[in-house]
Amino acid sequence: MSRHQPIRIAETVLLLVEGKDDEGFLRCLCEHIGLNGVDILIYEGKTHLRSYLEVLPLLPGYERVERIGIIRDADEDATGAFMSVRSSLINAGLTAPLQLNRTTAAQQHC
């Protein structure tokens, strides 16, 4: 975890982003559209997502999280990026979508 991360998760929605530029953009976007109740955390690049997800449940306040969104560059292979994120979620014991651009059954009732 980065030293810039919050000590405690305060919100029910988490957005995980690769870096500070992504974080800054999403903070401004959330503010602009009036979206509250979102914590934005930096996982320091796609190569660190797997290990980040493994320790994420150890953060104080994680038990209140209802939804996690992961923002990751697709580079030139959206399917490959999706499969990498999906694999990282499964490896961490978290629910993962089955297909690109689809929600899980657990997400459909939200």
C-alpha positions in Angstrom: 0.0 0.0 0.0 1.2 3.5 -0.8 2.0 5.8 2.0 -0.6 8.2 0.5 -3.5 5.8 1.1 -6.1 6.4 3.7 -5.5 4.6 7.0 -9.2 3.6 7.1 -11.7 2.9 4.3 -14.6 5.2 5.0 -16.9 4.6 2.1 -18.9 1.6 0.7 -17.5 2.1 -2.9 -13.8 1.7 -3.8 -12.2 2.8 -7.0 -8.8 1.3 -7.5 -6.6 3.2 -9.9 -3.1 2.7 -11.3 -1.6 6.0 -10.4 -1.8 9.6 -9.2 -3.0 11.0 -12.6 -5.9 8.5 -12.6 -6.7 9.4 -8.9 -6.7 13.1 -9.6 -8.9 12.8 -12.7 -11.4 10.6 -10.9 -11.5 12.9 -7.8 -12.2 15.9 -10.0 -14.9 13.9 -12.0 -16.6 12.7 -8.8 -16.6 16.3 -7.4 -17.9 17.7 -10.7 -20.8 15.3 -11.0 -21.6 15.4 -7.3 -20.7 11.8 -6.7 -20.0 11.2 -3.0 -19.4 8.0 -1.0 -16.3 6.8 -3.0 -12.8 6.1 -1.8 -10.1 6.2 -4.5 -7.0 4.1 -3.8 -3.8 3.9 -5.9 -2.4 0.4 -6.5 0.8 1.7 -8.1 0.6 0.2 -11.6 -0.9 -2.9 -13.2 2.0 -5.2 -12.1 1.1 -4.5 -8.5 -2.7 -5.1 -8.7 -2.6 -8.8 -7.6 -0.6 -8.1 -4.4 -2.7 -5.0 -3.7 -5.9 -7.0 -3.9 -4.5 -9.7 -1.6 -3.9 -7.2 1.2 -6.9 -4.9 0.6 -9.2 -6.8 2.9 -6.8 -6.2 5.7 -7.4 -2.4 5.7 -9.5 -1.1 8.5 -13.0 -0.4 7.2 -12.9 -2.9 4.4 -15.8 -4.8 5.9 -18.1 -1.9 4.8 -17.1 -2.1 1.1 -20.0 -3.1 -1.1 -18.5 -2.4 -4.6 -15.0 -2.3 -6.1 -14.2 -0.7 -9.4 -10.8 -1.2 -10.9 -9.4 1.3 -13.4 -6.6 -0.1 -15.5 -5.0 0.8 -18.8 -5.9 -1.7 -21.5 -2.9 -0.7 -23.5 -3.5 -2.4 -26.8 -5.3 -5.5 -25.6 -8.6 -4.9 -23.7 -9.4 -8.6 -23.4 -5.9 -9.4 -22.0 -6.2 -6.5 -19.5 -9.7 -7.8 -18.5 -8.4 -11.3 -18.0 -5.5 -10.0 -16.0 -7.8 -8.1 -13.6 -10.2 -11.0 -13.4 -7.3 -13.4 -12.5 -6.1 -10.9 -9.8 -9.6 -10.7 -8.3 -10.0 -14.5 -8.3 -6.5 -15.0 -6.8 -7.5 -12.6 -3.9 -10.7 -14.5 -3.3 -12.9 -11.7 -4.6 -15.9 -11.9 -7.0 -14.9 -11.4 -10.6 -17.0 -10.7 -13.6 -17.3 -13.5 -16.1 -17.1 -11.4 -19.3 -15.8 -8.1 -20.4 -18.5 -5.3 -20.0 -20.7 -7.5 -17.9 -21.6 -7.4 -14.2 -21.7 -10.3 -11.8 -24.9 -11.7 -10.5 -24.1 -10.1 -7.1 -23.8 -6.7 -8.8 -27.1 -6.9 -10.7 -29.2 -6.4 -7.6 -27.3 -3.3 -6.6 
